[in-house]
């Protein structure tokens, strides 16, 4: 696990400097705002009819909607992880280091979260 943190630092630095992170983050924020706005409108009309609480009516539906958004954005971020290594030709070098495979995979995955 001691080799996990240097790999995480390297992958995080690469991700911060990439355009794809900012593009996906912008799409995530736009979709989150859209779903929250539509849930507020739906909650307003639903509150008049039933009188349920804010947590049950608004936030429950919002977080259910966010599951779909996250299921779209996480694959968009993680698809690039190993394909970029293969494209640049550094995958062979990375796999020959004395680092466990799980450390490489977890560092790449955690850096994109």
N, C-alpha and C positions, 0 to 999 in steps of 0.2 A: 504494500500500500504506500510505501515511501516514494515510489516512482510515479504514483498517481498524480500528485500535486504539481510536479513540474510539467507533466503532460497536459494537465488541466489548464495551467497558466498559459502554455503555448497555444492550445486550441482556443481558449477564451480570447487571447490577443488576436488570433487570426479571424475569429468570428466578429469581434468588435469592429475590425477594419474592413468588413465585407459589406457590399451593397445589399445582399439578399436579406440580411438581418433587419435592416431598416425598412425594406420593402414589405417583408412579412409582418413586421411589427406595426407598420402603418395600416395594413389590411386588417390585422387583428383589432386595432383600436377602432377603426371604422365599423367593423362588424359588431364589436362590443357596444359601441354607441348606438348603432341602429337597433340591435336587439333590446337594449335597455329602454330606448325611447318607445318602441312598440309595446314592450311589456308595461311601461307606465301608462300608456293609453289604454291598454287592455285591462289593467288593474283598476283604472278609474271607472270604467264602465262596469266592471265586475264587482267593485266595492258597493256600488249603489244597489245592485241586485241581491248580494249575499251578505255583505257586512263582515267579511273575513279580515284577518289581521294583515299588516304590511308584510311581515316575514313570510307568511304562508302564501299570500297572493302575488307579491312582486318578486321577492328575492328567490323564492323557490323556482319560479318559472325562468327567471334570468339565469340562474346557475344551470338549469337544465338546457337552456339554449347555448350556454357557453361550452358545454360538453361537446357540442357539434363543432363549434368554432375551433376548439383546441384539437379535436380530432382531425381538422383540416390543416392547422398550422404546424403542429409537431412534425408530421411527415415532410412538409415543405422544408423545414429547417434541417431535418436529419438526413434527407436524401443526398445532400452535398458532402457529407462527412467523409466517406471512403472513396467516392468517385473523384473528389479533388486530389486525394492522395494518389490514386491510380493515374490520373491525368498528368500530374507533375512528375510521376515516377519515383516518388518517395515512399511508396507503400512497402517495397522490398526492404528498404533501409529501416523503416519503422518496425517491421515484423522481425528483423534480425537482431534488434536491440534486446538486451536481457531484461525485458519487461513482459509481464504476463499479459495474455490477450485480454483478460477481463479488465485490467488497468487501462489498456488502450481504448477499449469500447466504452467503459464508464467515463473516462476523461472526455471523449468526444461527445457522448450523450449529455453529460452534465454541463458541458460548455455551451451547448445550444439551448439549454433551458434557461 
